[in-house]
Amino acid sequence: MTEQSLAINRSRPIRRPIRRLLQIRKSNLVVAYLVILLVPYLATLSLNIDYKGLYSAALGFLNTVAMMAFFIQFPLAGRLKYLPMFSNIDWSMSRHKKVGKWLGFFFLLHPLLILTPRFLVSFDDGMTSVVEAITSPQLLTGIIAWLVMILWVVLAIFKDRLRINYETWHLTHLLGFVIVCVLATLHITSVGRHGQFEAQFNILWWGLCAMSVGLVLYNQLVKKTILKQKPFTLASITRGSSRDWLVTLRNDSSHDFSFEAGQFIWINTSGSVYSMNEHPFSIASCSKQLPEIAMIIRELGDYTSQLDTLTIGQQVYVDGPYGSMSLRDSETARGITLIAGGAGMGPMLSLLRELAANHDPRPIRLLYGNNDYEQMVLQEEIQALQKTMPDFTQQLVCDKPTDIPGVHQGVIVNDYIAETIDPELANVWAVYLCGPQAMIESLKASLRSLGIPEANVHYEEISF
């Protein structure tokens, strides 16, 4: 740490993260999104359209709701941490992926739902309608949007199996949905029933389209221009285990950066702030280690396997912090269990370091699982914390056999979790999880069986 960075850190005021003031509870988020989805449909009720049948009315309802759901995809994936509706990035991103799959399924069925009544009249009428739809210039934008939407949703679902480069997928995913956004809006405003009945209704759709495209432009141009003014410096990068890197960034700028233990950031090490080379990683340090922030990065793909090519002292652009997991969630808990699976150790270590820095007197337990012992990171530091913290112990779990004493063999299961929790305090015990999605789902079920309230379980899935 340089004298200059120390002087900067001491002179700047400490600004506490405000995201907690902005976040809405997850249960309320569901209600809020359902209300937003209904806005366009409620607006159509003022048009007094005669749908001529229940099927036609139901289809009109589904079309407007689905179109609104499509527009909501942009803010869900837009990293809008200062807007209450979208500040819970973990929740928003998970819903973005799930809703996107259902939208792809609905848009696949969209032309079939429209043409079905024609086929019910007769097969000839149905085929005539198909030919008219394919050859109609007015429907061309809708057909192109339909094809692009289906293609991009399929690519998003199967990107891991197709081994698509992350940067390539990110760019094509973004451009694809901008194209769909414009073409779908052209389609719904040119042939849509509501726009045909009342032209002013199209202002709603074009307004939503403009906001969606504007959000993309803001994230890719305006926000990145702002980030360019406050780069971080790569302070160190060393091996943490056979598969993990310990990466430390330093904020040498005059711009303040604060975070809460458990959050994550997007980093860009390409040298160009406008590059699509952005990757999300959890922060592994605590707030008292600022202006430095540390990460534990596991080799899981093309980018992470080339971290040794980075140069100490190079600029790194940091977007964040993000994430809803925080020690504020367990302020009233009587005890805390941290459960990390493989690459999920980063945020758990951040929480542990914060608890240690605060001299937290409560019982703290760390359950850390990996494929083999050589993948365990920072064991000297963690073992030292067992001696200095008031009531902290670690339990390691390895899938492969090891000669290291005290290490459980296998995977993290119910019995191992039960050892970390006082059964008499189960209803006031907090548990933090981070690891692969399959592990998270399995452990959530185990915690329910141990009497841990769902509200006391806080987790982050490694699935961006």
C-alpha positions in Angstrom: 0.0 0.0 0.0 1.5 3.3 -1.0 1.8 6.4 1.1 -0.4 8.2 -1.4 -3.2 5.6 -1.1 -3.0 5.8 2.7 -3.3 9.5 2.6 -6.3 9.3 0.3 -8.0 6.7 2.4 -7.5 8.7 5.6 -8.7 12.0 4.2 -11.9 10.7 2.6 -15.0 10.4 4.7 -16.4 7.0 5.2 -19.6 6.6 3.3 -21.8 3.7 4.5 -23.5 1.7 1.7 -27.1 2.9 1.2 -28.4 -0.1 -0.7 -30.1 -1.5 2.4 -32.2 1.6 2.6 -33.2 1.1 -1.0 -34.0 -2.6 -1.1 -37.5 -4.1 -1.0 -38.2 -7.4 0.7 -38.3 -10.3 -1.8 -42.0 -11.1 -1.0 -42.9 -7.5 -1.8 -40.8 -7.6 -4.9 -43.0 -10.4 -6.4 -46.1 -8.3 -5.7 -44.5 -5.2 -7.2 -43.5 -7.0 -10.4 -46.9 -8.5 -10.8 -48.5 -5.1 -10.6 -46.1 -3.7 -13.2 -46.8 -6.6 -15.5 -50.5 -5.6 -15.4 -50.1 -1.9 -16.2 -50.4 -2.2 -20.1 -53.3 -4.6 -19.8 -55.1 -2.2 -17.3 -54.5 0.6 -19.8 -56.2 -1.5 -22.6 -59.4 -1.6 -20.5 -59.9 2.1 -21.2 -60.2 1.4 -24.9 -63.5 -0.5 -24.7 -62.4 -3.0 -27.4 -64.9 -5.7 -28.5 -62.7 -8.8 -28.4 -65.5 -11.0 -29.9 -65.0 -14.0 -27.7 -63.2 -15.2 -24.5 -60.3 -16.7 -26.4 -59.5 -13.5 -28.2 -59.7 -11.6 -24.9 -57.5 -14.0 -23.1 -54.9 -13.9 -26.0 -54.9 -10.1 -25.8 -54.2 -10.3 -22.1 -51.4 -12.7 -22.5 -49.8 -10.7 -25.3 -49.7 -7.5 -23.3 -48.4 -9.1 -20.2 -45.7 -11.0 -22.1 -44.6 -7.9 -23.9 -44.3 -6.0 -20.6 -42.4 -9.0 -19.1 -40.0 -8.7 -22.0 -39.4 -5.0 -21.3 -38.8 -5.7 -17.6 -35.9 -8.0 -18.6 -33.8 -4.9 -19.3 -33.9 -3.4 -15.8 -33.7 -6.8 -14.2 -30.3 -7.3 -15.9 -29.4 -3.7 -15.8 -27.5 -3.6 -12.4 -29.7 -0.7 -11.1 -28.5 -0.8 -7.5 -30.0 2.7 -6.7 -33.5 1.9 -7.8 -35.5 0.0 -5.0 -37.3 -2.2 -7.5 -34.1 -3.5 -9.0 -31.5 -3.0 -6.3 -31.6 -6.7 -5.2 -29.2 -7.8 -7.9 -29.1 -11.5 -6.9 -32.9 -11.8 -7.0 -33.2 -9.7 -10.2 -30.6 -11.8 -12.1 -32.2 -15.1 -11.1 -35.6 -13.8 -12.2 -34.1 -12.5 -15.4 -33.0 -15.9 -16.4 -36.1 -17.8 -15.3 -38.5 -15.3 -16.9 -36.4 -15.2 -20.1 -36.9 -18.9 -20.6 -40.7 -18.7 -20.1 -40.8 -15.7 -22.5 -39.0 -17.7 -25.1 -41.5 -20.5 -24.7 -44.5 -18.1 -25.0 -43.1 -16.2 -28.0 -42.5 -19.6 -29.7 -46.3 -20.3 -29.2 -47.4 -16.8 -30.1 -48.0 -17.3 -33.8 -49.6 -20.8 -33.1 -52.0 -19.2 -30.6 -53.1 -16.6 -33.2 -53.5 -19.1 -36.0 -55.2 -21.9 -34.0 -58.8 -20.5 -34.4 -58.3 -20.4 -38.2 -57.3 -24.0 -38.3 -60.3 -24.9 -36.1 -62.6 -23.4 -38.9 -60.8 -25.6 -41.5 -57.4 -26.7 -42.5 -57.5 -24.7 -45.7 -58.4 -21.5 -43.8 -55.5 -22.2 -41.5 -53.0 -22.7 -44.3 -54.2 -19.7 -46.1 -53.6 -17.6 -43.0 -50.1 -19.0 -42.6 -49.2 -18.1 -46.2 -50.7 -14.6 -45.7 -48.7 -14.1 -42.5 -45.4 -15.2 -44.1 -45.8 -13.1 -47.2 -47.3 -10.0 -45.5 -44.8 -7.0 -45.4 -46.5 -5.8 -42.2 -45.7 -9.0 -40.4 -42.1 -9.1 -41.4 -40.7 -7.3 -38.4 -42.7 -9.7 -36.1 -41.4 -12.8 -37.9 -37.8 -11.6 -37.6 -38.2 -10.6 -33.9 -39.8 -14.1 -33.3 -36.9 -15.9 -34.9 -34.2 -13.8 -33.2 -35.9 -14.1 -29.8 -36.2 -17.9 -30.0 -32.5 -18.2 -31.1 -31.2 -16.0 -28.4 -33.2 -17.7 -25.6 -31.9 -21.1 -26.8 -28.3 -19.8 -26.8 -28.8 -18.4 -23.3 -30.1 -21.7 -22.0 -27.4 -23.9 -23.7 -24.4 -21.5 -23.7 -22.5 -23.6 -21.3 -23.0 -26.8 -23.3 -22.1 -24.9 -26.6 -18.9 -23.6 -24.9 -19.5 -20.1 -26.2 -16.9 -17.6 -25.1 -18.3 -15.4 -22.3 -17.5 -12.1 -23.9 -19.0 -13.2 -27.3 -22.1 -14.5 -25.6 -22.5 -11.3 -23.6 -22.2 -9.1 -26.7 -24.5 -11.2 -28.9 -27.0 -11.6 -26.0 -27.2 -7.8 -25.6 -27.4 -6.9 -29.2 -29.9 -9.7 -29.9 -32.4 -8.4 -27.3 -32.0 -4.8 -28.4 -32.9 -5.9 -32.0 -35.8 -7.9 -30.7 -36.9 -4.9 -28.6 -37.1 -2.6 -31.6 -38.6 -5.1 -34.0 -41.2 -6.4 -31.5 -42.2 -2.8 -30.8 -42.6 -2.1 -34.5 -44.7 -5.2 -34.8 -47.0 -4.6 -31.9 -47.5 -0.9 -32.9 -48.1 -1.6 -36.6 -50.4 -4.7 -36.4 -51.4 -4.8 -32.7 -55.1 -4.6 -32.0 -54.7 -1.9 -29.4 -52.6 0.4 -31.5 -55.0 0.0 -34.5 -58.0 0.8 -32.3 -56.3 3.9 -30.7 -53.0 5.1 -32.2 -52.1 7.0 -29.0 -51.8 3.7 -27.1 -48.6 3.0 -29.1 -46.9 5.8 -27.1 -46.8 3.4 -24.2 -45.0 0.7 -26.2 -42.5 3.1 -27.8 -41.9 4.7 -24.4 -41.0 1.3 -22.9 -38.8 0.5 -25.9 -37.0 3.8 -25.6 -36.3 3.3 -21.9 -35.1 -0.3 -22.6 -32.6 0.8 -25.3 -31.7 3.8 -23.3 -30.8 1.6 -20.3 -28.5 -0.4 -22.5 -26.8 2.7 -23.8 -26.4 4.1 -20.3 -24.8 0.9 -19.0 -22.5 0.5 -22.0 -21.5 4.2 -22.6 -22.4 6.6 -19.8 -21.7 4.3 -16.8 -18.4 3.0 -18.3 -17.3 6.6 -19.0 -17.9 7.3 -15.3 -15.9 4.2 -14.3 -13.1 5.3 -16.5 -12.5 8.2 -14.2 -11.9 6.0 -11.1 -9.9 2.9 -12.1 -8.4 0.5 -9.5 -4.9 -0.9 -9.6 -4.0 -4.6 -9.6 -1.9 -4.8 -6.4 -1.2 -8.5 -6.3 -2.1 -11.9 -7.7 -0.8 -15.1 -6.2 -1.8 -18.8 -6.1 -4.2 -19.6 -3.3 -4.6 -23.3 -4.0 -4.2 -25.7 -6.9 -7.2 -24.1 -8.6 -7.6 -20.7 -7.0 -6.0 -17.3 -7.4 -5.8 -14.6 -4.7 -6.3 -11.3 -6.4 -6.0 -7.9 -4.7 -7.1 -4.6 -6.2 -6.3 -1.1 -4.7 -8.3 2.1 -5.0 -5.7 4.8 -5.6 -8.2 7.3 -6.9 -9.8 10.1 -4.9 -13.2 8.5 -5.5 -14.8 6.8 -2.5 -15.5 3.0 -2.7 -17.4 1.2 0.0 -19.0 -2.2 0.3 -20.6 -4.6 2.8 -19.1 -8.0 3.5 -20.8 -10.5 1.3 -21.2 -8.3 -1.8 -19.6 -8.8 -5.2 -18.3 -6.7 -8.1 -17.8 -6.8 -11.9 -14.2 -6.3 -12.9 -12.7 -5.4 -16.3 -9.0 -6.1 -16.9 -8.9 -5.7 -20.7 -7.4 -2.2 -20.6 -10.5 -0.7 -22.2 -13.4 0.3 -20.1 -15.8 -0.1 -23.0 -14.8 -3.7 -23.5 -17.4 -6.5 -22.9 -14.7 -8.3 -20.9 -16.5 -7.9 -17.6 -16.7 -10.7 -15.0 -18.5 -10.9 -11.6 -16.5 -12.0 -8.5 -17.3 -11.9 -4.8 -15.3 -9.7 -2.5 -13.3 -11.8 0.0 -11.9 -8.9 2.1 -13.7 -6.9 4.8 -14.4 -3.1 4.8 -11.5 -2.4 7.2 -9.0 -3.6 4.6 -10.0 -0.7 2.2 -8.7 0.9 0.0 -7.7 -2.7 -1.0 -10.3 -5.3 -1.9 -9.4 -9.0 -2.3 -11.0 -11.8 -4.3 -10.7 -15.5 -4.4 -11.0 -16.5 -8.1 -11.3 -20.2 -9.1 -10.2 -21.4 -12.6 -13.5 -22.3 -14.1 -13.3 -20.9 -17.7 -11.3 -19.2 -20.4 -10.9 -15.9 -18.5 -10.1 -17.3 -15.0 -7.5 -19.8 -16.5 -5.5 -16.8 -17.9 -5.3 -14.7 -14.7 -1.5 -15.3 -14.6 -1.2 -13.1 -17.7 -2.3 -10.0 -15.8 0.4 -7.4 -14.9 0.9 -6.0 -11.4 0.1 -2.3 -11.5 -2.3 -2.4 -14.5 -5.6 -0.6 -14.3 -8.7 -2.5 -13.5 -12.2 -1.1 -13.9 -14.6 -2.0 -11.1 -18.4 -1.9 -11.3 -20.1 -2.3 -8.0 -20.6 -3.3 -5.3 -23.7 -5.4 -5.8 -25.5 -8.1 -3.9 -28.0 -8.4 -1.1 -26.1 -10.8 1.3 -24.9 -8.9 4.4 -24.2 -9.3 8.1 -27.1 -6.9 8.6 -29.3 -9.9 7.9 -28.0 -11.6 11.1 -27.8 -8.7 13.6 -30.2 -10.3 16.0 -29.1 -13.9 15.5 -27.6 -15.8 18.4 -25.1 -17.7 16.3 -23.9 -17.9 12.7 -22.9 -20.7 10.3 -21.1 -20.0 7.1 -21.2 -22.7 4.5 -18.9 -22.5 1.4 -18.7 -24.9 -1.5 -15.6 -24.7 -3.7 -15.5 -21.3 -5.4 -18.1 -20.0 -2.9 -15.4 -19.3 -0.3 -15.0 -15.7 -1.3 -18.0 -14.1 0.2 -17.9 -16.4 3.3 -14.3 -15.3 4.0 -15.4 -11.7 3.6 -18.2 -12.2 6.2 -15.7 -14.1 8.5 -13.1 -11.3 8.3 -15.7 -8.7 9.0 -16.9 -10.7 12.1 -13.3 -11.0 13.2 -12.6 -7.3 12.7 -15.7 -6.5 14.8 -14.7 -8.9 17.6 -18.1 -10.6 17.3 -18.6 -12.7 20.5 -21.3 -15.0 19.1 -20.5 -18.6 18.1 -19.3 -18.5 14.5 -19.0 -21.8 12.5 -17.4 -22.3 9.0 -18.3 -25.4 7.0 -16.0 -25.4 4.0 -16.3 -28.1 1.3 -14.0 -28.9 -1.7 -13.1 -31.7 -4.0 -9.7 -32.3 -2.3 -7.7 -30.7 0.4 -5.2 -29.0 -2.0 -8.1 -26.7 -3.1 -8.6 -25.3 0.4 -7.5 -21.6 0.5 -6.0 -19.5 3.3 -6.0 -22.2 5.9 -3.2 -20.6 7.9 -5.2 -17.4 8.3 -8.4 -19.3 9.1 -6.7 -21.5 11.7 -5.2 -18.3 13.3 -8.7 -16.9 13.5 -9.8 -19.9 15.5 -7.2 -18.8 18.2 -8.0 -15.1 18.2 -11.8 -15.0 17.7 -14.0 -15.5 20.8 -15.9 -18.5 19.6 -15.0 -19.6 16.0 -14.3 -23.0 14.6 -13.9 -24.4 11.1 -14.9 -27.8 9.7 -13.4 -29.0 6.4 -15.2 -31.5 4.1 -13.4 -33.1 1.2 -14.9 -35.3 -1.4 -11.6 -37.2 -1.9 -9.8 -39.0 1.0 -7.1 -37.1 2.8 -4.6 -37.8 5.6 -5.2 -34.4 7.2 -6.8 -35.0 10.7 -10.2 -33.7 11.4 -11.4 -33.5 7.8 -14.8 -35.0 7.0 -14.9 -37.1 3.8 -17.7 -36.7 1.3 -20.0 -33.8 0.6 -21.7 -31.3 3.0 -24.7 -33.1 4.3 -27.3 -32.6 7.0 -25.3 -34.2 9.8 -22.3 -32.0 9.2 -24.5 -28.9 9.2 -26.2 -30.0 12.4 -22.8 -30.1 14.1 -22.4 -26.4 13.6 -25.8 -25.3 15.0 -27.0 -25.3 18.6 -30.3 -27.1 18.4 -31.8 -25.0 21.2 -31.0 -21.9 19.2 -32.1 -23.1 15.8 -34.9 -20.6 15.4 -32.5 -17.7 16.1 -29.5 -19.1 14.2 -28.4 -17.5 10.9 -26.9 -19.4 8.0 -25.0 -18.0 5.0 -24.5 -20.2 1.9 -22.5 -19.8 -1.3 -21.7 -22.4 -3.9 -23.2 -24.1 -7.0 -26.9 -23.9 -7.4 -27.5 -27.7 -6.8 -25.6 -27.4 -3.5 -27.7 -24.4 -2.5 -31.0 -26.1 -3.2 -29.9 -29.2 -1.3 -28.7 -27.3 1.7 -31.8 -25.2 1.9 -33.8 -28.4 2.3 -31.4 -29.6 5.0 -31.7 -26.4 6.9 -35.5 -26.6 6.9 -35.3 -30.0 8.4 -33.0 -28.6 11.2 -35.5 -26.0 12.1 -33.7 -23.0 10.7 -36.4 -20.4 9.6 -36.2 -19.6 5.9 -35.8 -15.9 6.7 -32.6 -16.8 8.5 -31.0 -18.4 5.5 -29.0 -16.1 3.2 -27.3 -17.3 0.1 -25.6 -16.4 -3.1 -25.5 -18.7 -6.1 -22.5 -18.9 -8.4 -24.5 -18.7 -11.6 -24.0 -15.4 -13.3 
